[in-house]
Amino acid sequence: MITPEKVIKCAQAIVNSMNLKRGEAVLIRGGTHAQELLEEIGLLCYKQGAVPLINSTSDDFRAKIYESSEEVLKITSKYLLGAVKE
């Protein structure tokens, strides 16, 4: 098990490398197995004045997505595209 202290240190290293600006939107994506890390990254983003959006899914869900229709996988969602553009 990874200790809470290690999760915090990892999140700090990630956020410190991001050069965040106040009011900037941050998309944080990962697996549900890393939920604590994703949330710690989000909290640190808030502390620096950025606004995070956390998106997490299970490994099983992610694997099933790749079994979907190729046509569906080619579609870029408008909400995700908007978040990335921001």
DSSP file (Angstrom, degrees, kcal/mol; ACC not computed):
  #  RESIDUE AA STRUCTURE BP1 BP2  ACC     N-H-->O    O-->H-N    N-H-->O    O-->H-N    TCO  KAPPA ALPHA  PHI   PSI    X-CA   Y-CA   Z-CA
    1    1 A M              0   0    0      0, 0.0     2,-0.5     0, 0.0     0, 0.0   0.000 360.0 360.0 360.0 141.1    0.0    0.0    0.0
    2    2 A I        -     0   0    0      1,-0.1     5,-0.0     2,-0.0     0, 0.0  -0.744 360.0-123.2 -88.1 131.4    1.2    3.5   -0.8
    3    3 A T     >  -     0   0    0     -2,-0.5     4,-2.0     1,-0.1     3,-0.4  -0.337  17.2-116.5 -72.5 154.0    1.2    5.8    2.2
    4    4 A P  H  > S+     0   0    0      0, 0.0     4,-2.3     0, 0.0     5,-0.2   0.846 116.6  58.3 -57.1 -33.6   -0.8    9.0    2.2
    5    5 A E  H  > S+     0   0    0      1,-0.2     4,-2.3     2,-0.2     5,-0.1   0.894 105.9  47.8 -64.3 -39.6    2.5   10.9    2.6
    6    6 A K  H  > S+     0   0    0     -3,-0.4     4,-2.5     2,-0.2    -1,-0.2   0.874 109.6  53.1 -69.2 -37.2    3.8    9.4   -0.7
    7    7 A V  H  X S+     0   0    0     -4,-2.0     4,-2.6     2,-0.2    -2,-0.2   0.929 110.7  47.6 -61.3 -44.8    0.5   10.2   -2.5
    8    8 A I  H  X S+     0   0    0     -4,-2.3     4,-2.7     2,-0.2    -2,-0.2   0.921 111.9  49.3 -63.3 -45.0    0.9   13.8   -1.4
    9    9 A K  H  X S+     0   0    0     -4,-2.3     4,-2.2     2,-0.2    -1,-0.2   0.903 112.1  48.6 -62.3 -41.2    4.5   14.0   -2.4
   10   10 A C  H  X S+     0   0    0     -4,-2.5     4,-2.2     2,-0.2    -2,-0.2   0.935 112.2  48.2 -64.0 -46.6    3.7   12.5   -5.8
   11   11 A A  H  X S+     0   0    0     -4,-2.6     4,-2.8     1,-0.2     5,-0.3   0.901 110.6  52.0 -61.0 -41.8    0.8   15.0   -6.3
   12   12 A Q  H  X S+     0   0    0     -4,-2.7     4,-2.8     1,-0.2    -1,-0.2   0.917 109.0  49.9 -61.4 -43.3    3.0   17.9   -5.3
   13   13 A A  H  X S+     0   0    0     -4,-2.2     4,-1.0     2,-0.2    -1,-0.2   0.903 113.0  47.0 -62.4 -41.2    5.7   16.8   -7.8
   14   14 A I  H >< S+     0   0    0     -4,-2.2     3,-0.5     2,-0.2     4,-0.2   0.956 115.9  42.8 -65.3 -50.9    3.0   16.6  -10.6
   15   15 A V  H >< S+     0   0    0     -4,-2.8     3,-1.6     1,-0.2     5,-0.4   0.880 110.1  56.7 -67.0 -38.0    1.4   20.0   -9.8
   16   16 A N  H 3< S+     0   0    0     -4,-2.8     3,-0.4    -5,-0.3    -1,-0.2   0.780 105.4  52.8 -63.9 -25.2    4.7   21.7   -9.3
   17   17 A S  T << S+     0   0    0     -4,-1.0    -1,-0.3    -3,-0.5    -2,-0.2   0.477  94.8  74.2 -86.4  -1.6    5.7   20.7  -12.8
   18   18 A M  S <  S-     0   0    0     -3,-1.6    -1,-0.2    -4,-0.2    -2,-0.2   0.641  84.7-141.2 -91.3 -15.2    2.6   22.1  -14.4
   19   19 A N        -     0   0    0     -3,-0.4    -3,-0.1    -4,-0.4    -2,-0.1   0.949  31.9-162.5  52.7  53.4    3.3   25.9  -14.3
   20   20 A L        -     0   0    0     -5,-0.4     2,-0.4     1,-0.0    -1,-0.1  -0.313   9.4-151.0 -70.5 148.1   -0.3   26.6  -13.4
   21   21 A K    >   -     0   0    0      4,-0.1     3,-2.2    28,-0.0    27,-0.1  -0.913  32.7 -89.0-118.1 149.2   -1.9   30.0  -13.7
   22   22 A R  T 3  S+     0   0    0     -2,-0.4    28,-0.2     1,-0.3    27,-0.1  -0.286 113.1  13.8 -56.1 131.6   -4.7   31.5  -11.7
   23   23 A G  T 3  S+     0   0    0     26,-3.3    -1,-0.3     1,-0.3    27,-0.2   0.365  91.6 142.0  84.0  -4.8   -8.1   30.6  -13.2
   24   24 A E    <   -     0   0    0     -3,-2.2    27,-3.1     1,-0.1     2,-0.3  -0.428  50.7-125.5 -70.9 142.1   -6.7   28.0  -15.5
   25   25 A A  E     -a   51   0A   0     61,-0.9     2,-0.4    25,-0.2    -1,-0.1  -0.713  23.9-163.6 -88.0 139.3   -8.8   24.9  -16.1
   26   26 A V  E     -a   52   0A   0     25,-2.3    27,-2.9    -2,-0.3     2,-0.6  -0.985   8.8-153.1-128.4 122.3   -7.1   21.5  -15.4
   27   27 A L  E     -a   53   0A   0     -2,-0.4     2,-0.6    25,-0.2    27,-0.2  -0.851  13.1-169.6 -94.1 121.5   -8.3   18.2  -16.7
   28   28 A I  E     +a   54   0A   0     25,-3.0    27,-3.3    -2,-0.6     2,-0.4  -0.953   9.1 178.3-115.5 115.0   -7.2   15.4  -14.4
   29   29 A R  E     +a   55   0A   0     -2,-0.6     2,-0.3    25,-0.2    27,-0.2  -0.926  16.4 118.4-121.2 142.9   -7.8   11.9  -15.8
   30   30 A G  E     -a   56   0A   0     25,-1.9    27,-1.5    -2,-0.4     2,-0.2  -0.982  56.1 -63.9-177.3-177.6   -7.0    8.5  -14.3
   31   31 A G  E >   -a   57   0A   0     -2,-0.3     3,-1.9    25,-0.2    27,-0.2  -0.473  41.4-116.2 -85.5 157.1   -8.2    5.2  -13.0
   32   32 A T  G >  S+     0   0    0     25,-1.6     3,-1.5     1,-0.3     4,-0.2   0.761 113.8  69.0 -63.3 -23.3  -10.4    4.7  -10.0
   33   33 A H  G 3  S+     0   0    0     24,-0.3    -1,-0.3     1,-0.3     3,-0.2   0.705 102.9  45.1 -66.8 -17.7   -7.5    2.8   -8.4
   34   34 A A  G <> S+     0   0    0     -3,-1.9     4,-2.5     1,-0.1     3,-0.3   0.048  74.9 124.1-111.4  23.7   -5.7    6.2   -8.2
   35   35 A Q  H <> S+     0   0    0     -3,-1.5     4,-2.6     1,-0.2     5,-0.2   0.869  71.5  53.8 -55.6 -42.4   -8.6    8.2   -6.9
   36   36 A E  H  > S+     0   0    0      1,-0.2     4,-2.2    -4,-0.2    -1,-0.2   0.916 111.5  45.8 -60.1 -43.0   -6.7    9.5   -3.9
   37   37 A L  H  > S+     0   0    0     -3,-0.3     4,-2.5     2,-0.2    -2,-0.2   0.924 111.7  51.3 -65.6 -45.1   -3.9   10.8   -6.1
   38   38 A L  H  X S+     0   0    0     -4,-2.5     4,-2.2     1,-0.2    -2,-0.2   0.915 112.5  46.3 -58.6 -44.0   -6.3   12.4   -8.5
   39   39 A E  H  X S+     0   0    0     -4,-2.6     4,-2.6     2,-0.2    -1,-0.2   0.877 110.5  52.1 -68.8 -37.6   -8.1   14.2   -5.7
   40   40 A E  H  X S+     0   0    0     -4,-2.2     4,-2.2    -5,-0.2    -2,-0.2   0.905 109.8  49.8 -65.1 -40.3   -4.8   15.3   -4.1
   41   41 A I  H  X S+     0   0    0     -4,-2.5     4,-2.1     2,-0.2    -2,-0.2   0.929 111.0  50.8 -60.3 -44.9   -3.8   16.8   -7.5
   42   42 A G  H  X S+     0   0    0     -4,-2.2     4,-2.3     1,-0.2    -2,-0.2   0.911 109.1  49.7 -60.0 -44.3   -7.1   18.5   -7.7
   43   43 A L  H  X S+     0   0    0     -4,-2.6     4,-2.1     1,-0.2    -1,-0.2   0.901 110.6  49.7 -62.8 -40.8   -6.8   20.0   -4.2
   44   44 A L  H  X S+     0   0    0     -4,-2.2     4,-1.1     2,-0.2    -1,-0.2   0.856 108.0  54.0 -67.6 -33.7   -3.3   21.3   -5.0
   45   45 A C  H ><>S+     0   0    0     -4,-2.1     5,-2.4     2,-0.2     3,-0.7   0.940 108.3  49.7 -62.6 -46.5   -4.6   22.9   -8.2
   46   46 A Y  H ><5S+     0   0    0     -4,-2.3     3,-1.8     1,-0.2    -2,-0.2   0.905 106.5  55.9 -57.1 -42.6   -7.3   24.7   -6.2
   47   47 A K  H 3<5S+     0   0    0     -4,-2.1    -1,-0.2     1,-0.3    -2,-0.2   0.780 107.8  48.8 -63.0 -25.8   -4.7   25.9   -3.8
   48   48 A Q  T <<5S-     0   0    0     -4,-1.1    -1,-0.3    -3,-0.7    -2,-0.2   0.381 124.6-103.2 -94.4   3.8   -2.8   27.5   -6.7
   49   49 A G  T < 5S+     0   0    0     -3,-1.8   -26,-3.3     1,-0.3    -3,-0.2   0.488  81.0 125.9  91.8   3.0   -5.9   29.1   -8.1
   50   50 A A      < -     0   0    0     -5,-2.4    -1,-0.3   -28,-0.2   -25,-0.2  -0.551  57.9-128.2 -91.0 161.4   -6.6   26.7  -10.9
   51   51 A V  E     -a   25   0A   0    -27,-3.1   -25,-2.3    -2,-0.2     2,-0.2  -0.916  25.7-156.9-115.5 107.8   -9.9   24.9  -11.4
   52   52 A P  E     -a   26   0A   0      0, 0.0     2,-0.4     0, 0.0   -25,-0.2  -0.512  12.4-160.9 -87.1 151.5   -9.6   21.1  -11.8
   53   53 A L  E     -a   27   0A   0    -27,-2.9   -25,-3.0    -2,-0.2     2,-0.5  -0.981  16.6-154.1-124.7 115.7  -12.0   18.7  -13.4
   54   54 A I  E     -a   28   0A   0     -2,-0.4     2,-0.5   -27,-0.2   -25,-0.2  -0.801  13.4-178.3 -97.9 128.8  -11.4   15.1  -12.3
   55   55 A N  E     +a   29   0A   0    -27,-3.3   -25,-1.9    -2,-0.5     2,-0.4  -0.972  10.3 168.7-126.2 113.9  -12.4   12.3  -14.6
   56   56 A S  E     +a   30   0A   0     -2,-0.5     2,-0.3   -27,-0.2   -25,-0.2  -0.979   6.2 173.3-131.3 142.6  -11.9    8.7  -13.3
   57   57 A T  E     -a   31   0A   0    -27,-1.5   -25,-1.6    -2,-0.4   -24,-0.3  -0.946  35.0 -99.3-139.3 159.8  -13.0    5.4  -14.6
   58   58 A S     >  -     0   0    0     -2,-0.3     4,-2.3   -27,-0.2     5,-0.2  -0.373  31.1-116.9 -75.5 159.1  -12.3    1.8  -13.7
   59   59 A D  H  > S+     0   0    0      1,-0.2     4,-2.4     2,-0.2     5,-0.2   0.873 116.5  55.3 -62.1 -37.3   -9.8   -0.3  -15.7
   60   60 A D  H  > S+     0   0    0      2,-0.2     4,-2.2     1,-0.2    -1,-0.2   0.918 108.2  47.3 -62.8 -44.0  -12.7   -2.6  -16.7
   61   61 A F  H  > S+     0   0    0      2,-0.2     4,-1.9     1,-0.2    -2,-0.2   0.935 112.0  50.0 -62.1 -46.5  -14.7    0.3  -18.1
   62   62 A R  H  X S+     0   0    0     -4,-2.3     4,-1.4     1,-0.2    -2,-0.2   0.899 110.8  49.8 -60.5 -41.9  -11.7    1.6  -20.0
   63   63 A A  H  X S+     0   0    0     -4,-2.4     4,-0.5     1,-0.2    -1,-0.2   0.900 109.5  51.2 -63.8 -41.0  -11.0   -1.9  -21.5
   64   64 A K  H >< S+     0   0    0     -4,-2.2     3,-0.7     1,-0.2     4,-0.3   0.819 102.8  60.2 -67.9 -30.3  -14.7   -2.2  -22.6
   65   65 A I  H >< S+     0   0    0     -4,-1.9     3,-1.8     1,-0.2    -1,-0.2   0.919 101.6  53.5 -60.7 -42.1  -14.5    1.2  -24.3
   66   66 A Y  H 3< S+     0   0    0     -4,-1.4    -1,-0.2     1,-0.3    -2,-0.2   0.647 102.6  58.3 -70.6 -13.2  -11.7   -0.1  -26.5
   67   67 A E  T << S+     0   0    0     -3,-0.7    -1,-0.3    -4,-0.5    -2,-0.2   0.482  90.9 101.6 -88.4  -4.3  -14.0   -3.1  -27.5
   68   68 A S  S <  S-     0   0    0     -3,-1.8     2,-0.1    -4,-0.3    -3,-0.1  -0.039  90.6 -62.0 -71.2 177.5  -16.6   -0.6  -28.8
   69   69 A S     >  -     0   0    0      1,-0.1     4,-1.9     2,-0.0     3,-0.2  -0.355  39.9-132.4 -61.0 137.2  -17.2    0.3  -32.3
   70   70 A E  H  > S+     0   0    0      1,-0.2     4,-1.2     2,-0.2    -1,-0.1   0.859 107.4  58.5 -60.0 -35.6  -14.3    1.9  -34.1
   71   71 A E  H  4 S+     0   0    0      1,-0.2     4,-0.4     2,-0.2     3,-0.3   0.894 106.0  47.6 -62.2 -40.5  -16.6    4.6  -35.4
   72   72 A V  H >4 S+     0   0    0     -3,-0.2     3,-1.4     1,-0.2    -1,-0.2   0.891 107.6  56.1 -68.0 -38.9  -17.6    5.6  -31.9
   73   73 A L  H 3< S+     0   0    0     -4,-1.9    -1,-0.2     1,-0.3    -2,-0.2   0.746  99.3  61.5 -66.2 -22.9  -14.0    5.7  -30.8
   74   74 A K  T 3< S+     0   0    0     -4,-1.2     2,-0.4    -3,-0.3    -1,-0.3   0.644  84.4  97.6 -76.4 -14.2  -13.2    8.2  -33.5
   75   75 A I    <   -     0   0    0     -3,-1.4     2,-0.6    -4,-0.4    -3,-0.0  -0.612  64.4-150.6 -81.0 128.7  -15.7   10.8  -32.0
   76   76 A T        -     0   0    0     -2,-0.4    -2,-0.1     4,-0.0     2,-0.1  -0.884  24.4-122.9 -96.0 122.9  -14.2   13.5  -29.8
   77   77 A S     >  -     0   0    0     -2,-0.6     4,-2.5     1,-0.1     5,-0.2  -0.366   9.4-133.8 -67.5 142.7  -16.7   14.5  -27.2
   78   78 A K  H  > S+     0   0    0      1,-0.2     4,-2.4     2,-0.2     5,-0.2   0.876 105.0  51.6 -64.5 -38.2  -17.6   18.2  -27.2
   79   79 A Y  H  > S+     0   0    0      2,-0.2     4,-1.9     1,-0.2    -1,-0.2   0.899 112.5  45.1 -68.4 -38.2  -17.3   18.5  -23.5
   80   80 A L  H  > S+     0   0    0      2,-0.2     4,-2.3     1,-0.2    -2,-0.2   0.911 113.3  49.9 -70.5 -41.4  -13.8   16.9  -23.4
   81   81 A L  H  X S+     0   0    0     -4,-2.5     4,-2.5     1,-0.2    -2,-0.2   0.903 111.3  50.0 -61.4 -42.2  -12.6   19.0  -26.4
   82   82 A G  H  X S+     0   0    0     -4,-2.4     4,-2.0     2,-0.2    -1,-0.2   0.888 110.2  50.0 -63.9 -39.6  -13.9   22.1  -24.6
   83   83 A A  H  < S+     0   0    0     -4,-1.9    -2,-0.2     2,-0.2    -1,-0.2   0.899 112.4  47.1 -65.8 -40.1  -12.1   21.2  -21.4
   84   84 A V  H  < S+     0   0    0     -4,-2.3    -2,-0.2     1,-0.2    -1,-0.2   0.899 111.2  51.0 -68.9 -40.6   -8.9   20.6  -23.3
   85   85 A K  H  <        0   0    0     -4,-2.5    -1,-0.2     1,-0.3    -2,-0.2   0.888 360.0 360.0 -62.8 -38.5   -9.1   23.8  -25.2
   86   86 A E     <        0   0    0     -4,-2.0   -61,-0.9    -5,-0.2    -1,-0.3   0.500 360.0 360.0 -63.0 360.0   -9.7   25.7  -22.0
